């Protein structure tokens, strides 16, 4: 007996099942396949980025311009939003406002129902991941089909995306072959019999599977890379052409766009159309750049909706130290350079935005209530590689440190913590050299007890246990510098 | 720039090497004296406060800023053998003073920070020297520490100084600019990731066939050396000032 399927689309994995970063990381580190795939992919993309950035003679000025434009939008967001709404409305786009995820999802579902459609095709978008749109539509009996190749792999694999640009970066082609063979037939055109792990064969199977959905779809859903406030132009960039299919074939297009995605003028847009592809895919320009200023009879969608989404963004904007995170244009250069991301991948961040941008954006958009969000600002060695590659000069490490302070404030507001006690102690020791000298006297005793021996694994001593888990500590000296100075320079013989 | 001799230099030994690796500040004193400086070690000094700041404890870090300003406020040159600690002084002290709502401290901290130098910066830029007359007949690979590279921006000064050392064979470290995984409390809060990063760094260092791995920050070397020791790898971490201070007399 076959049970009637209760769902229309594959059940995805759950972010809720993922513990806080320090607990999630060891499992991810142990996944050798993922680590190999990640290392290979990120190394390749970041090498391409270096080449493409170095081709632009004024690259550093361009980065500054990008940062300044985005900051200006933030400072005058109220005015630009009104300007954009007026321009879009005038051009024939229906503008909606959504305070949060639930608002936005409801608006999309209502449009679908009004159109009488029970399935939509989707362009890969981070914002619909952020608001869990697919699951919200599924709950309303509407099937949302991902059409980006990597998103298709993630969706059919009941998986979660692990990279902003390359959501299936953690998968290799053997895994994709398995997923396509097993799942495609359950949700549409099956993969050809005996399909191999050859990337061309896999891509061809995806093309056939998706073609059926493109040709049938009456409604498409997308995010939006930019909205030009002056002209009311919606801009969507992509690499595969699946987006162009979604943007041109269906009668109805609904775009969910974060309110920070505005740029003032078409001239400003030029800056980002140079910065984005070079930073993200290492290409000179995006293979597909689609721009819709309203609707045109007989060309493209005839009914176009833009949902302007807040979902925590105005809170981020209100924080002078943290707001630079809103400059982000989702290029993922910070992920590709991050040594932490390279080793653990995206899932450990417990958030659709992984890597350095996830570590600063996640806790700001969602707040500090959840332990997973409080762990994210600490999921970085503060090496600063992300600062160097960011096309809009987000000061990642400054924001990480700022958010760490906010986490500490949150944690210590109700009751004192052990860590706080340690840091208070450290603060006292470091307030004066005489305090430090006292501690150093104790440390010399350690040096004499262990007599030049390296320290190895150690039991339940809190900090030592973590440090000595995989590394030894070199022998402690029996004389510190302060003493040496006293003996050899201050009054001693030279 | 004409060589500057007889300069009075305040050594900021940094709490970590002062306490656990005195050979580093000792070598710094000897080297600077050899280069004609009068070195002083103000005993009131402690730490740059980075460990508290970067763990999010700003209030606890503010006293270190006050102490730093009080200790070093009188000096024209403050020199530390650490790209990371100097980076913290330059990059975070004014922020902490602002956090404390102390405009006077902010101004003073900024002024003192502007006179604080990482060792290789001081030697190359202020003393105008690239050949410090060192002798170190060994195969060495250099790890540029993240904070030295990206916050303090020491650039290629360490490599310029090292390559002028007599007898040294410098070999390139693969993936040199990638972090070793230390990151202060990151190494205990996310110890598994930290160890994975340090393991890759140690393996890369060993792959060069070098006897020594050097760098401008003891903490990174302690991290890399700690993993190498645990894994039975034969490579010795050595701070670059210990190489620069070494002479033919030492070799005998």
Interface residues (C-beta under 8 A of the other chain):
Chain A: X21 X22 X25 X26 X29 X339 X340 X343 X344 X377 X378 X379 X380 X381 X382 X383 X384 X385 X387 X388 X397 X401 X403 X404 X405 X406 X407 X408 X419 X420 X423 X424 X426 X427 X428 X429 X430 X431 X432 X433 X434 X435 X436 X437 X439 X440 X443 X454 X456 X463 X466 X467 X469 X470 X471 X472 X473 X474 X476 X477 X479 X480 X481 X482 X484 X485 X489 X490
Chain B: X13 X15 X17 X18 X19 X20 X21 X22 X23 X25 X26 X29 X39 X41 X42 X43 X44 X45 X46 X47 X49 X51 X52 X53 X54 X55 X56 X57 X58 X59 X60 X61 X63 X64 X66 X67 X71 X92 X146 X147 X149 X150 X151 X177 X178 X179 X181 X182 X183 X184 X185 X186 X187 X188 X189 X190 X191 X192 X193 X194 X195 X196 X197 X198 X199 X222 X223 X225 X226 X227 X229 X230
